[in-house]
Amino acid sequence: MDITASTLSLTVDDVAASSDFFTTYFGYREVMAADGFVSLAREDAAVDLVLLRRGIEVLPPEQRDQRAAGLIVAFTVTGVAEHEERLRQAGAPITMPLRAEPWGERLFQVTDPNGVVVQLVEWAAPTGT
C-alpha cells in the first residue's frame, strides 16, 4: 500500500463555520466547495480536511445524522506556547489552556463552532540515557 495523502472527513451542522475556523486560525485554504461540502488543504504535511453537512445525501443513510464528536484533531507543532498566544490574541476559543504532561507533552486545545476539538501538541526532546 502506498498512501499518498491523508484526509479527515468531519460531519458538522455548519460547514461554513468550521471552514472559516480552520482557514482563519490554522492556515487552511479552500480547495473545493459545494452545497454542504468543503475540502480544505495546507501546503505542509498537515492532514487535509473535508467538512460535510450533517444529513447530506452523499453519506450512507446510517452516517447522515452523525456528528464529529469524541474526536480530537491533533497537530504536532513547534513553538506551542507561541501558537497558544497567537490564537488567544486572534480570539480563538481556547478550551484547554497550555499545560505540560509528565511524559513530555505540552498541549492546549481550541474548539470550533461545531464542537470539533483541535489540539496543538509539542513533544519535549528526548533526554539521553
Salt bridges, closest charged atoms under 4 A:
ASP13 OD1 - ARG54 NE 2.60
ASP13 OD2 - ARG67 NE 2.74
ASP35 OD1 - ARG53 NH1 3.19
GLU43 OE2 - ARG29 NE 2.83
ASP44 OD2 - ARG42 NH2 2.33
ASP65 OD1 - ARG54 NH1 3.83
GLU84 OE2 - ARG88 NH2 2.79
GLU101 OE2 - ARG99 NE 2.72
GLU122 OE1 - ARG106 NH1 3.85
